Amino acid sequence: MSEIDGRDLVIKRVFVKNGRVMPGLPGFIPLGNGKTHCFCCGKALTDELSFARGIGPECIKEWGPYSGREWIEKYAKPFKRYLGQQKRRNLQPVSFDEWLKQRNDKSRIKL
């Protein structure tokens, strides 16, 4: 009979969920490509923010942001606000990358 180390239990609870290794850690196998399909579950991504994140809305709630793409989260709420404004005005929104570029250009002008 082998002894159970308490550290192993904590690691398994924190980094493994439903038998899968948490995204961004060694041993994680992406199910999607992160461009058109979610890294975590492999489902097709449907909105522009999910395309930028590489993760769908359900998986972002469960797993959090994908490693290396955490910086996107500080722009998530403003981008969602922008999408809502464009929808109310009946205008076609630009992609997240284009929106971010326009936003950065405006901030440079203010300086």
C-alpha positions in Angstrom: 0.0 0.0 0.0 1.5 3.4 -1.0 1.2 6.5 1.0 -0.8 9.5 -0.4 1.0 12.8 -0.4 -1.3 15.7 0.4 0.5 17.9 -2.2 -0.6 15.5 -5.0 -4.2 15.8 -4.0 -4.1 19.6 -4.1 -2.4 19.6 -7.5 -5.0 17.2 -8.9 -7.8 19.4 -7.5 -6.4 22.6 -8.9 -4.9 21.6 -12.2 -7.1 18.7 -13.3 -10.8 19.1 -13.9 -13.1 16.3 -15.2 -10.0 14.2 -16.0 -8.4 16.9 -18.2 -5.3 18.9 -17.5 -5.8 22.7 -17.2 -5.1 24.7 -20.4 -1.6 26.2 -20.5 0.0 23.5 -18.3 2.3 20.7 -19.4 0.3 17.8 -20.5 -2.6 19.8 -21.9 -3.8 18.6 -25.3 -5.8 21.3 -27.2 -8.9 19.9 -28.7 -9.3 22.9 -31.1 -6.9 25.2 -33.0 -7.8 28.4 -31.0 -8.7 30.2 -34.2 -12.0 28.7 -35.3 -12.5 26.1 -32.6 -12.1 26.3 -28.8 -8.7 25.2 -27.4 -10.5 23.5 -24.5 -13.5 21.7 -25.9 -13.1 21.9 -29.6 -16.5 23.5 -30.3 -16.7 26.0 -33.1 -16.2 29.6 -32.0 -19.0 31.9 -33.0 -18.2 35.5 -31.8 -15.3 37.8 -32.4 -14.2 38.0 -28.7 -14.0 34.2 -28.6 -11.9 34.2 -31.8 -9.5 36.6 -30.1 -9.4 34.5 -26.9 -9.2 31.2 -28.6 -11.7 29.9 -26.0 -15.5 30.0 -26.0 -17.7 31.7 -23.4 -18.4 28.4 -21.5 -14.8 27.3 -21.2 -13.5 30.8 -20.3 -15.9 30.6 -17.2 -14.7 27.1 -16.3 -10.9 27.4 -17.1 -10.2 31.1 -17.3 -8.1 32.7 -20.1 -5.7 30.7 -22.1 -2.0 31.0 -21.2 -0.4 33.9 -23.2 -3.8 35.5 -24.0 -4.6 36.9 -20.6 -4.0 40.5 -21.8 -7.2 40.2 -23.9 -9.4 40.1 -20.8 -8.8 43.8 -19.9 -10.4 44.7 -23.3 -13.3 42.2 -23.1 -15.9 44.5 -21.5 -15.1 47.6 -23.7 -15.2 45.4 -26.8 -18.6 43.9 -25.7 -19.8 47.5 -25.2 -18.6 48.4 -28.7 -20.4 45.4 -30.2 -23.7 46.4 -28.4 -23.4 50.0 -29.7 -22.8 48.8 -33.3 -25.8 46.4 -33.1 -28.1 49.2 -31.8 -26.9 51.5 -34.6 -27.4 48.7 -37.2 -23.7 48.9 -38.2 -21.3 46.1 -39.0 -18.7 45.8 -36.2 -15.0 45.4 -37.1 -12.9 42.5 -35.8 -11.3 42.5 -32.4 -7.8 43.1 -33.9 -9.1 46.1 -36.0 -11.0 47.5 -33.0 -7.9 47.3 -30.8 -5.8 49.0 -33.5 -8.3 51.8 -33.8 -8.5 52.2 -30.0 -4.7 52.4 -29.7 -4.5 54.9 -32.6 -7.1 57.1 -30.8 -5.1 56.9 -27.5 -1.9 58.0 -29.2 -3.7 61.1 -30.7 -4.8 62.2 -27.2 -1.2 62.3 -25.9 
